[in-house]
Amino acid sequence: MRTRNTISPRELLVKLSGSLVAGLLLLSVVIACRSSSPSEEKCTGEVTYEGKTYTGGPTKTAEDAQRFACNNYCLEADPEFDAHYGIWLESPKGEAAGRPPKKEAIYKDKDLLDYLTKDCANKCVARVKDGKLKGETKCP
């Protein structure tokens, strides 16, 4: 003869509340992942120098978009970065790296990358804010 297993209301409540907590946790993870999706990256930045426009983005903030545009400007057109790159290229580090083009060199030398993304980009952003360099950001 079989005995019937019964669950008390208290046991049922404990099991359901555990399932409810797990479900809420899963839902919060899904919401968090959706809120950080790249589709929310809508800001773009521009820097115009000698008739050529350098773009950055899409990013989540106008500041990042402007900085990325400045990174591109520094890499392609900034005379100070060109000078730093030229010095590096002729140095033992540059020769040991095989004298790569600028776009490759920044990944082979941390100091060169830091100069581009920190020193040059910060100067560029400041010059855009002062109106000494033409630039804009758009965040629709």
C-alpha positions as CSV (number, residue, x, y, z in Angstrom):
1,M,0.0,0.0,0.0
2,R,1.3,3.4,-0.9
3,T,1.4,6.2,1.6
4,R,0.6,9.6,0.4
5,N,3.2,12.3,0.9
6,T,1.6,15.5,1.8
7,I,3.3,18.9,1.9
8,S,2.3,21.3,4.6
9,P,1.4,24.8,3.6
10,R,4.5,26.1,5.3
11,E,6.8,23.8,3.2
12,L,4.9,24.8,0.1
13,L,5.5,28.5,0.9
14,V,9.2,27.9,1.5
15,K,9.6,26.1,-1.8
16,L,7.6,28.7,-3.8
17,S,9.5,31.6,-2.2
18,G,12.8,30.0,-3.2
19,S,11.6,29.7,-6.8
20,L,10.3,33.3,-6.7
21,V,13.7,34.6,-5.6
22,A,15.5,32.6,-8.3
23,G,13.1,34.0,-10.9
24,L,13.6,37.6,-9.7
25,L,17.3,37.1,-9.8
26,L,17.1,35.8,-13.4
27,L,14.9,38.7,-14.4
28,S,17.2,41.3,-13.0
29,V,20.2,39.8,-14.9
30,V,18.2,40.0,-18.1
31,I,17.3,43.6,-17.5
32,A,20.8,44.5,-16.6
33,C,22.2,43.0,-19.8
34,R,19.6,44.7,-21.9
35,S,20.3,48.1,-20.3
36,S,24.0,47.9,-21.2
37,S,23.5,46.9,-24.7
38,P,25.5,48.6,-27.5
39,S,22.3,49.8,-29.0
40,E,22.2,52.6,-26.4
41,E,25.5,53.9,-27.7
42,K,24.2,56.8,-29.8
43,C,26.6,59.7,-29.3
44,T,29.1,60.6,-32.0
45,G,31.9,63.1,-32.0
46,E,33.7,65.0,-34.7
47,V,36.9,67.0,-34.9
48,T,37.6,68.9,-38.1
49,Y,41.2,70.0,-39.0
50,E,42.4,71.4,-42.3
51,G,39.2,70.4,-44.0
52,K,39.2,66.7,-42.9
53,T,36.8,65.4,-40.3
54,Y,37.8,62.8,-37.7
55,T,34.9,60.9,-36.1
56,G,34.4,59.0,-32.8
57,G,31.7,56.8,-31.6
58,P,29.1,55.6,-31.2
59,T,29.4,55.9,-27.4
60,K,27.1,56.3,-24.5
61,T,28.3,59.8,-23.6
62,A,29.1,63.0,-25.5
63,E,32.5,63.2,-23.6
64,D,33.6,59.7,-24.8
65,A,32.5,60.5,-28.3
66,Q,34.5,63.7,-28.4
67,R,37.5,61.9,-26.9
68,F,37.4,59.1,-29.4
69,A,37.2,61.7,-32.2
70,C,40.2,63.3,-30.7
71,N,42.0,60.0,-30.6
72,N,41.5,59.6,-34.3
73,Y,42.5,63.2,-35.0
74,C,45.7,62.7,-33.0
75,L,46.6,59.5,-34.8
76,E,46.0,60.9,-38.2
77,A,46.8,64.6,-38.2
78,D,48.2,66.0,-34.9
79,P,51.7,67.4,-35.6
80,E,52.9,66.8,-32.0
81,F,51.9,63.1,-32.2
82,D,53.6,62.8,-35.6
83,A,56.8,64.2,-34.0
84,H,56.6,61.7,-31.1
85,Y,55.9,58.9,-33.5
86,G,58.9,59.9,-35.7
87,I,61.2,60.0,-32.7
88,W,60.0,56.6,-31.5
89,L,60.3,55.2,-35.0
90,E,64.0,56.1,-35.2
91,S,64.6,54.8,-31.6
92,P,65.9,51.3,-30.7
93,K,62.3,50.5,-29.6
94,G,60.9,51.5,-33.0
95,E,63.6,49.6,-34.9
96,A,63.1,46.5,-32.7
97,A,59.3,46.7,-33.4
98,G,60.0,46.7,-37.2
99,R,59.2,50.3,-37.8
100,P,55.5,49.8,-38.0
101,P,52.9,52.4,-39.3
102,K,51.3,54.6,-36.6
103,K,48.2,52.5,-36.3
104,E,50.3,49.4,-35.4
105,A,52.9,51.3,-33.4
106,I,50.5,52.5,-30.7
107,Y,49.9,48.8,-29.8
108,K,53.6,48.0,-29.7
109,D,54.6,50.8,-27.4
110,K,52.7,51.7,-24.2
111,D,54.3,55.2,-24.0
112,L,53.2,56.0,-27.5
113,L,49.7,54.8,-26.8
114,D,49.5,56.8,-23.6
115,Y,50.7,59.9,-25.3
116,L,48.0,59.5,-27.9
117,T,45.1,58.6,-25.7
118,K,46.0,60.8,-22.7
119,D,48.2,63.8,-23.5
120,C,47.2,64.5,-27.1
121,A,43.5,63.6,-26.7
122,N,43.3,65.8,-23.6
123,K,44.8,68.7,-25.4
124,C,42.5,68.1,-28.3
125,V,39.4,68.0,-26.1
126,A,40.5,71.3,-24.4
127,R,41.1,73.0,-27.8
128,V,37.6,71.9,-28.9
129,K,36.1,73.4,-25.7
130,D,38.1,76.6,-26.2
131,G,37.0,76.8,-29.8
132,K,40.6,76.6,-31.1
133,L,39.8,73.4,-32.9
134,K,36.5,72.7,-34.6
135,G,34.5,69.9,-33.1
136,E,31.1,68.8,-32.0
137,T,29.2,65.9,-30.5
138,K,25.7,64.6,-31.2
139,C,23.6,62.5,-28.9
140,P,20.1,62.0,-30.5
